[in-house]
């Protein structure tokens, strides 16, 4: 599996990567001390390469490192965490 360079912008509350000049993102907000993933976006020209999965993983890893829980409010992130049980302990 290819690895993507993921950037975290805590001010804009988003994780991004650029593949072939096209940006993909995961955005989030906080509900108290819970990180809420509210959007996963991978444009069509670069979809189907596991990019969304890597972005969501980066958000969960950030939350793990920060000691906070996650609420996957977007449908992609909700399905992703069901497939990656090693992150279930982070669910709010």
DRENVO-695914 format. One record per residue (C-alpha): residue number from 1; chain; x, y, z. Coordinates in pm, 1 decimal, decimal comma, padded with zeros to 6 digits. Layout:
N
<pt><k>NUM</k><c>A</c><x>X</x><y>Y</y><z>Z</z></pt>
...
//
This chain:
92
<pt><k>1</k><c>A</c><x>00000,0</x><y>00000,0</y><z>00000,0</z></pt>
<pt><k>2</k><c>A</c><x>00125,8</x><y>00344,7</y><z>-00086,6</z></pt>
<pt><k>3</k><c>A</c><x>00195,9</x><y>00590,3</y><z>00191,1</z></pt>
<pt><k>4</k><c>A</c><x>00081,7</x><y>00950,6</y><z>00158,6</z></pt>
<pt><k>5</k><c>A</c><x>00233,7</x><y>01256,6</y><z>00320,2</z></pt>
<pt><k>6</k><c>A</c><x>-00039,7</x><y>01379,7</y><z>00552,3</z></pt>
<pt><k>7</k><c>A</c><x>-00037,4</x><y>01734,9</y><z>00687,1</z></pt>
<pt><k>8</k><c>A</c><x>-00230,6</x><y>01843,1</y><z>00996,2</z></pt>
<pt><k>9</k><c>A</c><x>-00344,4</x><y>02202,7</y><z>01026,4</z></pt>
<pt><k>10</k><c>A</c><x>-00481,5</x><y>02234,9</y><z>01381,0</z></pt>
<pt><k>11</k><c>A</c><x>-00592,0</x><y>02595,3</y><z>01322,3</z></pt>
<pt><k>12</k><c>A</c><x>-00805,0</x><y>02503,6</y><z>01018,4</z></pt>
<pt><k>13</k><c>A</c><x>-00887,6</x><y>02169,0</y><z>01186,3</z></pt>
<pt><k>14</k><c>A</c><x>-00806,7</x><y>01954,0</y><z>00888,4</z></pt>
<pt><k>15</k><c>A</c><x>-00578,2</x><y>01679,7</y><z>00765,2</z></pt>
<pt><k>16</k><c>A</c><x>-00473,3</x><y>01705,7</y><z>00401,6</z></pt>
<pt><k>17</k><c>A</c><x>-00260,2</x><y>01541,9</y><z>00137,3</z></pt>
<pt><k>18</k><c>A</c><x>-00187,8</x><y>01640,7</y><z>-00220,8</z></pt>
<pt><k>19</k><c>A</c><x>-00166,2</x><y>01365,3</y><z>-00482,5</z></pt>
<pt><k>20</k><c>A</c><x>-00088,0</x><y>01453,6</y><z>-00843,7</z></pt>
<pt><k>21</k><c>A</c><x>-00164,0</x><y>01816,9</y><z>-00765,0</z></pt>
<pt><k>22</k><c>A</c><x>-00510,1</x><y>01737,0</y><z>-00622,0</z></pt>
<pt><k>23</k><c>A</c><x>-00589,0</x><y>01795,1</y><z>-00254,3</z></pt>
<pt><k>24</k><c>A</c><x>-00784,3</x><y>01550,4</y><z>-00038,8</z></pt>
<pt><k>25</k><c>A</c><x>-00897,7</x><y>01629,1</y><z>00315,0</z></pt>
<pt><k>26</k><c>A</c><x>-01053,7</x><y>01524,9</y><z>00640,9</z></pt>
<pt><k>27</k><c>A</c><x>-01205,2</x><y>01806,1</y><z>00843,4</z></pt>
<pt><k>28</k><c>A</c><x>-01307,9</x><y>01803,1</y><z>01206,7</z></pt>
<pt><k>29</k><c>A</c><x>-01432,6</x><y>02016,9</y><z>01491,1</z></pt>
<pt><k>30</k><c>A</c><x>-01445,4</x><y>01976,4</y><z>01865,2</z></pt>
<pt><k>31</k><c>A</c><x>-01753,6</x><y>01903,9</y><z>02071,1</z></pt>
<pt><k>32</k><c>A</c><x>-01614,1</x><y>01970,0</y><z>02416,3</z></pt>
<pt><k>33</k><c>A</c><x>-01315,5</x><y>01736,8</y><z>02438,6</z></pt>
<pt><k>34</k><c>A</c><x>-01432,9</x><y>01508,0</y><z>02156,9</z></pt>
<pt><k>35</k><c>A</c><x>-01282,5</x><y>01531,2</y><z>01809,1</z></pt>
<pt><k>36</k><c>A</c><x>-01570,5</x><y>01507,6</y><z>01560,7</z></pt>
<pt><k>37</k><c>A</c><x>-01474,4</x><y>01402,1</y><z>01207,3</z></pt>
<pt><k>38</k><c>A</c><x>-01731,8</x><y>01582,5</y><z>00995,0</z></pt>
<pt><k>39</k><c>A</c><x>-01607,8</x><y>01543,6</y><z>00637,9</z></pt>
<pt><k>40</k><c>A</c><x>-01383,2</x><y>01320,7</y><z>00427,5</z></pt>
<pt><k>41</k><c>A</c><x>-01323,2</x><y>01443,8</y><z>00075,5</z></pt>
<pt><k>42</k><c>A</c><x>-01120,9</x><y>01281,5</y><z>-00200,9</z></pt>
<pt><k>43</k><c>A</c><x>-01179,6</x><y>01428,6</y><z>-00547,6</z></pt>
<pt><k>44</k><c>A</c><x>-01262,7</x><y>01185,7</y><z>-00828,5</z></pt>
<pt><k>45</k><c>A</c><x>-00929,9</x><y>01208,0</y><z>-01014,2</z></pt>
<pt><k>46</k><c>A</c><x>-00747,2</x><y>01054,8</y><z>-00714,5</z></pt>
<pt><k>47</k><c>A</c><x>-01013,6</x><y>00837,5</y><z>-00550,0</z></pt>
<pt><k>48</k><c>A</c><x>-00982,3</x><y>00462,4</y><z>-00505,5</z></pt>
<pt><k>49</k><c>A</c><x>-00622,8</x><y>00468,5</y><z>-00380,8</z></pt>
<pt><k>50</k><c>A</c><x>-00673,7</x><y>00443,8</y><z>-00005,1</z></pt>
<pt><k>51</k><c>A</c><x>-00620,2</x><y>00816,3</y><z>00045,7</z></pt>
<pt><k>52</k><c>A</c><x>-00935,9</x><y>00865,7</y><z>00253,1</z></pt>
<pt><k>53</k><c>A</c><x>-00833,5</x><y>00575,1</y><z>00474,5</z></pt>
<pt><k>54</k><c>A</c><x>-00491,8</x><y>00728,0</y><z>00540,7</z></pt>
<pt><k>55</k><c>A</c><x>-00645,9</x><y>01066,1</y><z>00622,3</z></pt>
<pt><k>56</k><c>A</c><x>-00894,5</x><y>00915,8</y><z>00867,8</z></pt>
<pt><k>57</k><c>A</c><x>-00616,8</x><y>00705,3</y><z>01022,9</z></pt>
<pt><k>58</k><c>A</c><x>-00412,2</x><y>01024,1</y><z>01073,8</z></pt>
<pt><k>59</k><c>A</c><x>-00705,3</x><y>01185,5</y><z>01256,3</z></pt>
<pt><k>60</k><c>A</c><x>-00747,4</x><y>00882,3</y><z>01483,8</z></pt>
<pt><k>61</k><c>A</c><x>-00372,4</x><y>00866,8</y><z>01550,9</z></pt>
<pt><k>62</k><c>A</c><x>-00372,9</x><y>01237,5</y><z>01637,2</z></pt>
<pt><k>63</k><c>A</c><x>-00660,3</x><y>01179,7</y><z>01879,9</z></pt>
<pt><k>64</k><c>A</c><x>-00482,1</x><y>00881,2</y><z>02035,5</z></pt>
<pt><k>65</k><c>A</c><x>-00167,5</x><y>01087,6</y><z>02087,7</z></pt>
<pt><k>66</k><c>A</c><x>-00368,1</x><y>01373,0</y><z>02237,6</z></pt>
<pt><k>67</k><c>A</c><x>-00562,7</x><y>01139,9</y><z>02466,0</z></pt>
<pt><k>68</k><c>A</c><x>-00901,9</x><y>01242,1</y><z>02327,4</z></pt>
<pt><k>69</k><c>A</c><x>-01200,7</x><y>01049,4</y><z>02195,4</z></pt>
<pt><k>70</k><c>A</c><x>-01340,2</x><y>01058,1</y><z>01842,2</z></pt>
<pt><k>71</k><c>A</c><x>-01690,7</x><y>01077,0</y><z>01702,0</z></pt>
<pt><k>72</k><c>A</c><x>-01696,3</x><y>00980,6</y><z>01331,3</z></pt>
<pt><k>73</k><c>A</c><x>-01985,5</x><y>01200,1</y><z>01212,1</z></pt>
<pt><k>74</k><c>A</c><x>-01916,9</x><y>01151,8</y><z>00842,3</z></pt>
<pt><k>75</k><c>A</c><x>-02030,8</x><y>00825,5</y><z>00688,8</z></pt>
<pt><k>76</k><c>A</c><x>-01687,7</x><y>00730,1</y><z>00553,3</z></pt>
<pt><k>77</k><c>A</c><x>-01515,3</x><y>00766,0</y><z>00891,3</z></pt>
<pt><k>78</k><c>A</c><x>-01795,9</x><y>00571,5</y><z>01062,2</z></pt>
<pt><k>79</k><c>A</c><x>-01752,0</x><y>00276,9</y><z>00824,6</z></pt>
<pt><k>80</k><c>A</c><x>-01372,6</x><y>00304,8</y><z>00843,3</z></pt>
<pt><k>81</k><c>A</c><x>-01360,4</x><y>00263,2</y><z>01220,7</z></pt>
<pt><k>82</k><c>A</c><x>-01584,8</x><y>-00044,6</y><z>01198,5</z></pt>
<pt><k>83</k><c>A</c><x>-01321,8</x><y>-00198,8</y><z>00967,8</z></pt>
<pt><k>84</k><c>A</c><x>-01028,7</x><y>-00091,2</y><z>01186,9</z></pt>
<pt><k>85</k><c>A</c><x>-01120,3</x><y>-00232,3</y><z>01527,0</z></pt>
<pt><k>86</k><c>A</c><x>-00784,2</x><y>-00129,2</y><z>01673,4</z></pt>
<pt><k>87</k><c>A</c><x>-00927,4</x><y>00224,1</y><z>01695,9</z></pt>
<pt><k>88</k><c>A</c><x>-01260,4</x><y>00129,4</y><z>01858,6</z></pt>
<pt><k>89</k><c>A</c><x>-01127,5</x><y>00225,7</y><z>02202,9</z></pt>
<pt><k>90</k><c>A</c><x>-01116,0</x><y>00588,4</y><z>02087,6</z></pt>
<pt><k>91</k><c>A</c><x>-01486,8</x><y>00611,5</y><z>02004,1</z></pt>
<pt><k>92</k><c>A</c><x>-01686,3</x><y>00861,9</y><z>02205,5</z></pt>
//
